[in-house]
Amino acid sequence: MAYSALYRRLRPRSFADVVGQGHIVRTLKNQITTGRISHAYLFCGTRGTGKTTTALIFAKAVNCLSPKDGDPCGECAACHAVERGGGFNVIEIDAASNNGVENIRDIREEVKYPPAEGKTKTYIIDEVHMLSASAFNALLKTLEEPPPGVIFILATTDPQKIPGTVHSRCQRFDFKRVSVADMTEAVARYLTSEGIDFEMDAVRHAARIADGSMRDVLSILDQCASFYMGERITLDKVMDITGSVDAAVLSRLALALSKGAAAEYLLIIEDILQGGRDAHQVVSELIAHLRNLLIISTAGGSAGKLLDASDEGLAELRKTASELTPSLLTRYITVLSELTAKMRYAGNPRILLEAACIGLAEPVILATKDTKDTKKTIKPENISDKAAEEPVDKIINGWGAFLSSFGAVERNMLAEAKPERGPSGILRIVCGNAAIYDFLKRKREEISAKLAERFGEPVRVEIVPASGD
């Protein structure tokens, strides 16, 4: 017998097996139970979320001879006909390759005739947004005046391309991306039933890469099981198959950037790329890793609910996040996100990746140099002018309110710094982070102007690193 891919063998056969779409399953089962079945449905969602699978189960249920609480029995002749390929009552059409008006005209002729067997004839049109304008116009006439015993299920990954006239005649259901937790649980159950040995971390990582697509996670694990025939599916094997980068390596890279250790982070990039990883994927995974670190840094005890990671993984993330500030992580994510767009058209994306990393680390190098200069130039002086102290004291006391006059980026950077009274009425903004120091130093005049505007008096501002105190 020919081999069947894992996602095909494990395709749900009843509503109970559909993963992550409980809101849709409940509505469709209620319609079947009460007999309030519409003539047209629009199933929207990204790839692999269960649109076509749910359409087939629904088509099976409406023709089932003895449905159970809205679910097809799976045992009657009608159910077996659908499972074998649809029979005469379930017609699947791929609009990507059958998108002309003549294809829809054929359907219009067919729907005039009642079902050859069973109760209902169901047309499932996949990728319906690919239909031509004239084909949509031809379909609209049938949707406006549907004959009895006919159901249309239109499935699409691009609902905004569906004409409003067609859209308005369908009941719309939006399929969500399946969560990593739901995918991990379901796939672990599937693999166990197939007798495949696996690590939960391997399944969780595959689910994370699949980005909400059940079909993709099963395809990844199917490929892994085929390559490592008879062996246990481990995290390392999944990472090797998918070209993923280990989280510990990404943490080392982030920390090396924060320290300005050029030799270290360039060698890390060299090792990753020599291991066969793609530069585009390295950037994508680094951004995702930095996002996890940012959530750990800002969400506190709630971070575990927002991240799909094991307890050991969360502990490692917390350890790394403790050495990086939210503002620094935000800056890294912003720069790398811009880099992804540039890399699409780059002849050598590796060069752009290395250049971006050097740019990210540069403020640290500059801060180290400026710290030495500050130590030489800043000398403590006695504060003798009481009148000069007063505006600085007002600023320090109203620091939180002052920050609200800035944009989000500047506000976050200033919130990480500490205002202090300097000599002779100078406001010193002390930065504990090199990247913040570099950013605020460039914004010094803008900060001074906003202070003068808010407090009605000119104020001299100095931006200094914490180590220069």
BASE-325383 format. One line per field, with one value per residue (C-alpha): x, y, z; residue in one letter. Coordinates in Angstrom, 2 decimals, always signed. Example, Ala and Ser with C-alpha at 12.3 -4.5 7.8 and 13.67 -1.06 7.14 Angstrom:
u +12.30 / +13.67
v -4.50 / -1.06
w +7.80 / +7.14
aa A / S
This chain:
u +0.00 / +1.31 / +2.63 / +0.23 / +1.58 / +1.02 / -1.28 / -3.49 / -3.66 / -4.49 / -7.01 / -9.98 / -13.07 / -15.45 / -15.94 / -14.52 / -11.14 / -10.86 / -8.15 / -8.38 / -11.64 / -14.18 / -16.16 / -16.81 / -17.45 / -20.05 / -21.97 / -21.98 / -23.11 / -25.95 / -27.08 / -27.11 / -28.95 / -31.65 / -31.88 / -30.96 / -28.44 / -27.49 / -27.04 / -23.62 / -20.62 / -17.33 / -14.44 / -11.52 / -8.11 / -4.42 / -3.16 / -3.45 / -6.04 / -8.72 / -10.95 / -11.25 / -11.26 / -14.15 / -15.99 / -15.74 / -16.94 / -19.84 / -20.74 / -20.60 / -22.77 / -25.56 / -25.86 / -25.36 / -28.24 / -27.90 / -25.95 / -25.09 / -25.42 / -24.47 / -21.52 / -21.53 / -21.80 / -18.95 / -20.59 / -23.45 / -23.16 / -23.25 / -20.34 / -18.30 / -18.94 / -17.51 / -14.50 / -13.75 / -13.65 / -16.96 / -19.25 / -21.80 / -22.88 / -19.60 / -17.78 / -14.39 / -13.17 / -9.76 / -10.39 / -6.66 / -6.79 / -10.52 / -11.09 / -12.83 / -16.43 / -17.03 / -16.19 / -18.85 / -21.35 / -20.90 / -21.77 / -24.87 / -26.07 / -25.35 / -27.15 / -30.44 / -30.61 / -31.35 / -28.79 / -28.40 / -28.23 / -28.54 / -30.13 / -27.77 / -25.26 / -22.27 / -19.81 / -16.48 / -14.60 / -11.05 / -8.98 / -12.15 / -10.45 / -8.64 / -11.87 / -11.99 / -14.37 / -16.69 / -16.65 / -17.65 / -20.52 / -21.68 / -21.45 / -23.37 / -26.52 / -26.55 / -25.91 / -28.78 / -31.31 / -29.99 / -31.94 / -33.07 / -30.68 / -27.48 / -24.79 / -21.79 / -18.70 / -16.17 / -12.71 / -10.05 / -6.80 / -7.46 / -11.01 / -10.44 / -10.38 / -13.92 / -16.43 / -18.78 / -21.80 / -20.63 / -19.48 / -22.86 / -24.64 / -22.49 / -22.17 / -18.56 / -16.41 / -12.88 / -10.47 / -7.86 / -4.22 / -3.99 / -2.11 / +1.21 / -0.30 / -3.27 / -1.05 / +1.45 / -1.25 / -3.01 / +0.17 / +1.55 / -1.69 / -1.43 / +2.21 / +1.43 / -1.40 / +1.02 / +3.59 / +6.21 / +8.64 / +9.21 / +10.27 / +7.65 / +10.17 / +10.59 / +6.84 / +6.58 / +9.38 / +7.82 / +4.48 / +6.13 / +7.74 / +4.44 / +2.97 / -0.59 / -0.81 / -1.68 / -0.75 / +2.70 / +3.56 / +2.56 / +4.59 / +7.68 / +7.40 / +6.60 / +9.80 / +11.76 / +10.35 / +11.20 / +14.76 / +15.50 / +13.62 / +12.81 / +14.64 / +13.20 / +12.18 / +14.26 / +14.52 / +17.95 / +16.60 / +13.67 / +16.01 / +18.33 / +15.48 / +14.01 / +17.33 / +16.46 / +18.95 / +19.20 / +17.75 / +20.96 / +22.96 / +20.52 / +20.90 / +24.69 / +24.39 / +22.12 / +24.45 / +27.51 / +25.79 / +24.91 / +28.58 / +29.93 / +32.02 / +32.54 / +34.78 / +32.29 / +29.08 / +30.71 / +32.06 / +28.61 / +27.11 / +29.90 / +29.18 / +25.42 / +25.77 / +28.47 / +26.01 / +23.80 / +21.35 / +19.85 / +20.62 / +16.97 / +15.84 / +18.56 / +17.21 / +13.61 / +14.42 / +16.57 / +13.67 / +11.31 / +13.86 / +14.32 / +10.54 / +10.43 / +13.14 / +11.22 / +8.04 / +10.00 / +11.45 / +8.14 / +5.36 / +6.81 / +4.94 / +2.48 / +5.20 / +4.76 / +1.16 / +2.25 / +5.11 / +4.99 / +8.05 / +8.92 / +9.81 / +13.49 / +13.16 / +11.50 / +14.27 / +16.92 / +15.01 / +14.74 / +18.47 / +19.30 / +16.63 / +18.08 / +21.16 / +19.26 / +16.92 / +13.52 / +14.66 / +17.71 / +15.61 / +13.11 / +15.91 / +17.31 / +13.89 / +13.24 / +16.57 / +16.35 / +12.76 / +13.90 / +16.74 / +14.35 / +12.84 / +16.29 / +17.48 / +14.76 / +16.55 / +20.14 / +22.64 / +24.55 / +22.26 / +25.08 / +26.89 / +23.75 / +23.33 / +26.91 / +26.69 / +23.45 / +25.00 / +28.00 / +25.60 / +23.65 / +26.82 / +28.40 / +26.73 / +28.39 / +31.83 / +31.14 / +29.84 / +32.98 / +35.13 / +32.95 / +32.97 / +36.74 / +36.47 / +33.79 / +35.94 / +38.63 / +36.42 / +33.69 / +34.89 / +32.72 / +31.99 / +30.38 / +26.78 / +26.56 / +23.83 / +20.47 / +18.52 / +20.14 / +19.12 / +15.40 / +14.44 / +16.46 / +14.65 / +11.30 / +12.31 / +13.45 / +10.24 / +8.06 / +10.11 / +7.29 / +4.90 / +7.62 / +8.12 / +4.52 / +5.48 / +7.69 / +6.95 / +6.94 / +10.58 / +12.04 / +9.71 / +10.88 / +14.53 / +14.18 / +12.23 / +15.28 / +17.51 / +17.77 / +17.64 / +20.11 / +21.14 / +24.52 / +26.86 / +25.81 / +22.19 / +22.96 / +20.47 / +22.37 / +20.54 / +22.38 / +22.18 / +22.87 / +22.82 / +25.26 / +22.63 / +20.37 / +23.34 / +24.11 / +20.46 / +19.83 / +23.12 / +21.87 / +18.56 / +20.13 / +19.09 / +15.54 / +15.30 / +16.64 / +14.11 / +11.17 / +12.32 / +12.45 / +8.98 / +7.45 / +9.08 / +9.40 / +13.15 / +16.25 / +18.08 / +21.50 / +21.40 / +24.23 / +23.86 / +26.29 / +26.84 / +26.35 / +29.99 / +31.09 / +29.68
v +0.00 / +3.51 / +5.63 / +8.28 / +11.46 / +11.84 / +14.86 / +12.87 / +9.76 / +11.84 / +14.15 / +14.63 / +12.61 / +14.22 / +17.64 / +16.34 / +15.84 / +19.39 / +21.22 / +24.83 / +25.84 / +25.20 / +28.38 / +27.22 / +23.56 / +24.49 / +26.73 / +24.20 / +21.35 / +23.50 / +24.27 / +20.59 / +19.62 / +22.28 / +22.04 / +25.72 / +25.06 / +27.93 / +27.58 / +29.32 / +29.54 / +31.40 / +29.75 / +32.16 / +31.55 / +30.92 / +27.66 / +24.46 / +25.69 / +23.17 / +24.97 / +22.15 / +19.46 / +21.15 / +21.62 / +17.89 / +16.95 / +19.37 / +17.92 / +14.44 / +15.46 / +17.02 / +13.81 / +11.39 / +8.95 / +8.90 / +11.95 / +12.07 / +15.51 / +17.18 / +14.87 / +12.38 / +8.78 / +7.68 / +4.30 / +4.80 / +4.58 / +8.39 / +8.85 / +6.14 / +7.74 / +11.09 / +9.42 / +7.54 / +10.76 / +12.54 / +10.33 / +12.18 / +14.60 / +16.30 / +18.09 / +19.69 / +22.36 / +24.02 / +27.61 / +28.18 / +25.95 / +26.16 / +29.88 / +30.67 / +31.62 / +28.38 / +26.35 / +28.19 / +27.88 / +24.10 / +24.27 / +26.36 / +23.68 / +20.86 / +22.40 / +22.34 / +18.60 / +17.15 / +14.96 / +11.53 / +10.02 / +11.39 / +14.62 / +17.42 / +18.25 / +20.22 / +22.23 / +23.03 / +25.69 / +26.00 / +29.19 / +30.85 / +34.27 / +33.03 / +33.11 / +35.68 / +38.65 / +37.08 / +33.76 / +35.56 / +37.23 / +33.85 / +32.36 / +35.29 / +34.41 / +30.91 / +32.27 / +34.72 / +32.08 / +28.74 / +25.63 / +23.40 / +20.74 / +22.58 / +24.02 / +26.08 / +26.25 / +28.79 / +28.49 / +31.20 / +32.44 / +35.92 / +37.03 / +40.68 / +39.62 / +38.24 / +40.68 / +42.25 / +40.96 / +37.36 / +37.97 / +39.29 / +36.11 / +33.78 / +32.99 / +33.84 / +31.76 / +32.86 / +30.02 / +31.00 / +30.00 / +26.96 / +27.72 / +26.00 / +24.41 / +22.95 / +21.70 / +20.16 / +18.27 / +17.03 / +16.04 / +14.21 / +12.22 / +11.48 / +10.35 / +8.08 / +6.46 / +5.93 / +4.31 / +7.00 / +7.73 / +11.44 / +14.18 / +16.74 / +19.56 / +18.32 / +18.49 / +21.89 / +23.31 / +21.94 / +23.48 / +26.83 / +26.79 / +25.74 / +29.12 / +27.97 / +25.39 / +21.82 / +20.56 / +22.15 / +20.70 / +17.21 / +17.61 / +18.64 / +15.64 / +13.30 / +14.42 / +13.96 / +10.46 / +9.50 / +10.81 / +9.25 / +6.06 / +4.11 / +6.56 / +8.76 / +12.25 / +14.65 / +18.42 / +18.34 / +16.27 / +18.62 / +21.61 / +19.90 / +19.12 / +22.64 / +24.50 / +26.09 / +27.76 / +26.67 / +29.14 / +29.02 / +30.14 / +33.00 / +34.07 / +34.05 / +36.18 / +38.73 / +39.02 / +39.38 / +42.24 / +43.96 / +43.82 / +45.00 / +41.81 / +41.89 / +38.84 / +36.78 / +37.65 / +37.42 / +33.98 / +32.90 / +34.01 / +32.16 / +28.93 / +29.20 / +29.76 / +27.11 / +24.69 / +25.09 / +27.63 / +30.28 / +33.94 / +34.93 / +32.27 / +33.27 / +36.83 / +35.62 / +33.33 / +35.95 / +38.44 / +35.82 / +35.06 / +38.75 / +39.10 / +36.30 / +38.03 / +41.31 / +39.66 / +38.07 / +41.50 / +43.34 / +40.89 / +39.57 / +36.60 / +36.56 / +35.86 / +32.09 / +32.40 / +34.43 / +32.18 / +28.63 / +27.26 / +24.53 / +25.39 / +24.86 / +27.13 / +29.87 / +29.66 / +30.13 / +33.07 / +34.75 / +34.32 / +36.00 / +38.70 / +39.77 / +41.03 / +43.01 / +46.01 / +46.30 / +49.40 / +47.60 / +44.61 / +46.93 / +48.60 / +45.26 / +44.04 / +47.28 / +47.20 / +43.49 / +43.81 / +46.48 / +44.17 / +41.38 / +43.63 / +44.55 / +40.94 / +39.89 / +41.68 / +41.25 / +39.30 / +38.33 / +38.49 / +37.37 / +40.70 / +42.62 / +40.45 / +41.04 / +44.77 / +45.06 / +43.29 / +45.62 / +48.56 / +47.19 / +46.78 / +50.12 / +52.22 / +49.99 / +50.65 / +54.40 / +54.45 / +52.74 / +55.41 / +58.29 / +56.91 / +57.24 / +60.81 / +61.64 / +60.39 / +62.82 / +65.88 / +65.74 / +67.14 / +67.56 / +71.14 / +72.68 / +73.69 / +77.22 / +78.77 / +77.92 / +79.66 / +77.36 / +74.25 / +75.03 / +74.31 / +71.07 / +69.98 / +70.71 / +68.63 / +65.70 / +65.80 / +65.98 / +63.55 / +61.06 / +63.74 / +65.23 / +61.92 / +62.00 / +64.82 / +62.46 / +59.79 / +56.10 / +55.37 / +58.44 / +57.92 / +54.32 / +55.32 / +58.16 / +55.91 / +53.63 / +56.59 / +58.46 / +62.27 / +63.76 / +67.24 / +68.14 / +71.04 / +74.65 / +73.90 / +71.18 / +68.32 / +65.08 / +62.18 / +59.04 / +56.04 / +52.56 / +51.09 / +51.94 / +51.91 / +54.28 / +56.55 / +56.75 / +57.38 / +60.10 / +61.83 / +62.42 / +63.70 / +66.06 / +69.31 / +68.07 / +67.06 / +70.47 / +72.28 / +70.26 / +70.92 / +74.66 / +74.52 / +72.54 / +74.26 / +77.75 / +78.03 / +77.13 / +74.12 / +72.76 / +69.00 / +66.45 / +62.81 / +60.63 / +56.88 / +55.41 / +54.35 / +57.91 / +59.07
w +0.00 / -0.90 / +1.96 / +3.25 / +4.88 / +8.61 / +8.24 / +5.84 / +8.02 / +11.08 / +9.44 / +11.81 / +10.93 / +13.43 / +14.98 / +18.27 / +16.56 / +15.18 / +17.14 / +18.31 / +16.58 / +19.35 / +18.58 / +15.01 / +15.85 / +18.47 / +16.03 / +13.19 / +15.47 / +16.81 / +13.26 / +12.36 / +15.56 / +15.12 / +11.34 / +10.90 / +8.13 / +5.83 / +2.08 / +1.98 / +4.31 / +4.10 / +5.97 / +6.45 / +8.02 / +7.44 / +5.96 / +7.96 / +10.45 / +9.45 / +6.93 / +4.36 / +7.05 / +8.88 / +5.59 / +4.86 / +8.35 / +8.01 / +4.60 / +6.09 / +9.05 / +6.96 / +4.92 / +7.82 / +8.30 / +12.08 / +13.37 / +17.08 / +18.68 / +15.40 / +14.74 / +11.83 / +12.98 / +10.72 / +10.16 / +7.70 / +3.90 / +3.52 / +5.93 / +4.22 / +0.83 / +2.00 / +3.62 / +0.39 / -1.59 / -1.38 / -3.45 / -5.57 / -2.86 / -1.87 / -4.67 / -3.92 / -6.34 / -6.33 / -7.43 / -7.97 / -11.07 / -11.88 / -11.64 / -14.93 / -15.48 / -17.42 / -14.29 / -12.28 / -15.12 / -14.95 / -11.24 / -11.99 / -14.37 / -11.91 / -8.93 / -10.81 / -10.23 / -6.77 / -4.95 / -6.55 / -3.07 / +0.45 / +1.51 / +0.49 / -2.22 / -0.88 / -2.98 / -1.25 / -3.23 / -1.87 / -2.35 / -3.59 / -3.71 / -6.87 / -8.92 / -11.69 / -11.48 / -14.06 / -12.17 / -8.96 / -10.83 / -12.10 / -8.59 / -7.12 / -9.06 / -7.56 / -4.04 / -4.43 / -5.46 / -4.23 / -5.15 / -2.26 / -1.02 / -2.00 / +0.31 / -0.72 / +1.51 / +0.27 / +1.86 / +1.61 / +3.12 / +1.72 / +2.62 / +1.70 / -1.97 / -1.77 / -3.35 / -0.85 / -2.77 / -2.30 / +1.25 / +2.33 / +1.23 / +3.32 / +7.00 / +7.80 / +10.16 / +11.04 / +11.83 / +14.40 / +14.35 / +16.60 / +19.82 / +20.51 / +23.64 / +21.71 / +18.89 / +21.29 / +23.17 / +20.02 / +18.17 / +21.21 / +21.28 / +17.55 / +17.74 / +20.68 / +18.71 / +15.80 / +18.09 / +17.44 / +20.30 / +20.94 / +23.37 / +24.36 / +23.78 / +20.20 / +19.58 / +21.28 / +19.13 / +15.93 / +16.97 / +17.57 / +14.10 / +12.47 / +13.51 / +14.11 / +11.30 / +12.32 / +8.88 / +9.09 / +12.50 / +11.36 / +8.17 / +10.18 / +12.49 / +9.60 / +7.87 / +11.08 / +11.64 / +8.06 / +8.22 / +11.62 / +10.87 / +14.04 / +16.30 / +18.99 / +17.81 / +19.92 / +20.07 / +18.42 / +15.52 / +14.93 / +15.03 / +12.56 / +10.14 / +10.34 / +10.43 / +13.77 / +16.11 / +19.74 / +22.25 / +24.31 / +21.25 / +20.62 / +24.26 / +23.91 / +20.78 / +22.51 / +25.50 / +23.27 / +21.43 / +24.71 / +25.78 / +22.44 / +22.18 / +18.40 / +18.19 / +20.19 / +18.35 / +14.90 / +15.76 / +16.96 / +13.63 / +11.80 / +13.70 / +13.08 / +9.34 / +8.97 / +10.56 / +7.48 / +8.92 / +6.68 / +7.49 / +7.04 / +9.52 / +11.99 / +12.06 / +12.33 / +15.25 / +16.96 / +16.81 / +18.30 / +21.04 / +21.86 / +22.02 / +24.60 / +26.63 / +26.42 / +27.72 / +30.56 / +31.42 / +31.40 / +32.25 / +35.51 / +36.94 / +34.02 / +31.45 / +31.76 / +30.52 / +27.50 / +26.39 / +25.12 / +26.90 / +29.37 / +32.96 / +32.12 / +29.10 / +31.15 / +33.75 / +31.04 / +29.55 / +32.97 / +33.52 / +30.20 / +30.55 / +33.90 / +32.05 / +29.40 / +29.76 / +28.03 / +26.13 / +24.78 / +23.70 / +22.04 / +20.10 / +18.94 / +17.79 / +15.87 / +14.04 / +13.21 / +12.00 / +9.54 / +8.54 / +7.49 / +4.82 / +3.44 / +3.36 / +0.92 / -1.89 / -0.73 / -2.81 / +0.34 / +3.40 / +5.70 / +5.20 / +6.16 / +9.26 / +10.40 / +9.66 / +11.63 / +14.63 / +14.53 / +14.45 / +17.42 / +19.45 / +18.48 / +21.25 / +23.83 / +22.35 / +22.15 / +25.72 / +26.98 / +25.31 / +26.53 / +30.06 / +30.15 / +28.87 / +31.44 / +34.29 / +33.20 / +32.65 / +35.30 / +38.58 / +41.66 / +42.60 / +45.65 / +45.16 / +46.41 / +44.32 / +45.95 / +43.20 / +40.65 / +42.61 / +42.65 / +39.00 / +39.07 / +42.23 / +40.55 / +37.57 / +39.69 / +41.75 / +38.62 / +36.54 / +35.95 / +34.71 / +32.53 / +30.70 / +29.42 / +27.03 / +25.02 / +22.43 / +23.40 / +22.51 / +24.25 / +27.23 / +27.68 / +27.44 / +29.97 / +32.33 / +32.49 / +33.45 / +36.76 / +37.16 / +39.66 / +40.76 / +39.35 / +40.15 / +39.49 / +38.60 / +36.08 / +35.67 / +35.30 / +33.61 / +34.68 / +32.36 / +33.66 / +30.14 / +27.33 / +24.59 / +26.55 / +27.20 / +23.50 / +22.58 / +25.19 / +24.45 / +20.91 / +22.32 / +24.88 / +23.19 / +22.66 / +26.33 / +27.42 / +25.23 / +26.58 / +30.14 / +29.50 / +27.90 / +30.76 / +33.74 / +32.30 / +32.95 / +30.95 / +32.36 / +31.49 / +30.90 / +31.03 / +29.96 / +31.87 / +32.26 / +35.72 / +35.89 / +35.38 / +38.71
aa M / A / Y / S / A / L / Y / R / R / L / R / P / R / S / F / A / D / V / V / G / Q / G / H / I / V / R / T / L / K / N / Q / I / T / T / G / R / I / S / H / A / Y / L / F / C / G / T / R / G / T / G / K / T / T / T / A / L / I / F / A / K / A / V / N / C / L / S / P / K / D / G / D / P / C / G / E / C / A / A / C / H / A / V / E / R / G / G / G / F / N / V / I / E / I / D / A / A / S / N / N / G / V / E / N / I / R / D / I / R / E / E / V / K / Y / P / P / A / E / G / K / T / K / T / Y / I / I / D / E / V / H / M / L / S / A / S / A / F / N / A / L / L / K / T / L / E / E / P / P / P / G / V / I / F / I / L / A / T / T / D / P / Q / K / I / P / G / T / V / H / S / R / C / Q / R / F / D / F / K / R / V / S / V / A / D / M / T / E / A / V / A / R / Y / L / T / S / E / G / I / D / F / E / M / D / A / V / R / H / A / A / R / I / A / D / G / S / M / R / D / V / L / S / I / L / D / Q / C / A / S / F / Y / M / G / E / R / I / T / L / D / K / V / M / D / I / T / G / S / V / D / A / A / V / L / S / R / L / A / L / A / L / S / K / G / A / A / A / E / Y / L / L / I / I / E / D / I / L / Q / G / G / R / D / A / H / Q / V / V / S / E / L / I / A / H / L / R / N / L / L / I / I / S / T / A / G / G / S / A / G / K / L / L / D / A / S / D / E / G / L / A / E / L / R / K / T / A / S / E / L / T / P / S / L / L / T / R / Y / I / T / V / L / S / E / L / T / A / K / M / R / Y / A / G / N / P / R / I / L / L / E / A / A / C / I / G / L / A / E / P / V / I / L / A / T / K / D / T / K / D / T / K / K / T / I / K / P / E / N / I / S / D / K / A / A / E / E / P / V / D / K / I / I / N / G / W / G / A / F / L / S / S / F / G / A / V / E / R / N / M / L / A / E / A / K / P / E / R / G / P / S / G / I / L / R / I / V / C / G / N / A / A / I / Y / D / F / L / K / R / K / R / E / E / I / S / A / K / L / A / E / R / F / G / E / P / V / R / V / E / I / V / P / A / S / G / D
